Amino acid sequence: MSHENTNWSQSVGAVCIREGKVLLARHTYGAGNGKLIIPGGYVELGETPEEAVRREVLEETGLTVEPEGLIGIRFNSRDWYAVFRVAYRSGQARSDGEENSEVLWLPTEEALARQDVPDLTKTMLRKALEAGCWQQTPYMTSRPGTLYTHD
């Protein structure tokens, strides 16, 4: 990632569930060091959150995914973090050897019970397992953007 192109106040995460297993990466730095968390990262300048989540998952895990809907967003006074439920499209899960030391598919119930899976990851996994999520809704605007609404 090019640090001069990074928007440090916007980040994304991806919950990818396939055949009853969730994709998790063991991070090697910061507050997530040693923890199994959902893949994600910072949005680059000029990039949409959907583009960022596709790029981050590919960079960190080697998998191609497609956002299905928004399942959560965390705001605070400094930044926001948007989490998408994503569909697996292709690729073999592998570590990037830098930001994570391993990438694995873990049964969802095991992930929810493990001590090395943080609460935020567990919360987003529970939300991804629920039926609904915020979906993209078309609208007319003169500026590029995305509107998400919930049933």
Salt bridges, closest charged atoms under 4 A:
GLU44 OE2 - ARG55 NH1 3.79
GLU47 OE2 - ARG55 NE 2.80
GLU56 OE2 - ARG55 NH1 2.96
GLU59 OE1 - ARG55 NH1 3.31
GLU60 OE1 - HIS27 NE2 3.98
GLU66 OE2 - ARG54 NH2 2.88
GLU68 OE1 - ARG85 NE 3.39
ASP79 OD1 - ARG74 NH1 2.99
GLU102 OE2 - ARG26 NE 2.67
GLU110 OE2 - ARG114 NH1 3.10
ASP116 OD2 - ARG26 NH1 3.10
ASP116 OD2 - ARG114 NH2 2.83
GLU130 OE2 - LYS127 NZ 3.55
